[in-house]
Amino acid sequence: MALQGHIQELSEKHRKLEELIETEMAHPDWSEARVAALKKQKLRIKDELERLRSTVH
């Protein structure tokens, strides 16, 4: 099912963003602006995932 594949792809992007945020924040000179942008992107993906999952059920 194409929708399920899209959900899996978004889930993977969400997971990778979480790892990227953690990696960024592990550096002593991490950028608040970069982390904020990554978190915003992650939230958009989460919202899209919830919307898609609600259409499946």
KABEL-V580607 format. One line per field, one symbol per residue. phi: phi as a letter, one per 30 degrees, with the letter a starting at -180 (. if undefined). psi: psi as a letter, one per 30 degrees, with the letter a starting at -180 (. if undefined). burial: I if it has 9 or more other ideal C-beta (glycine too) atoms within 8 Angstrom, else O. A space follows every 10 residues. Layout:
phi: ???
psi: ???
burial: ???
This chain:
phi: .ddddddddd dddddddedd dddeddddcd cddddddddd dddddddddd ddddddd
psi: keeeeeeeee eeeeeeeeee eeeeffkfhl keeeeeeeee eeeeeeeeee eeeffe.
burial: OOIOOIIOOI IOIIOOIIOI IOOIOOOOOI OOOIIOOIIO IIOOIIOIIO OIIOOOO
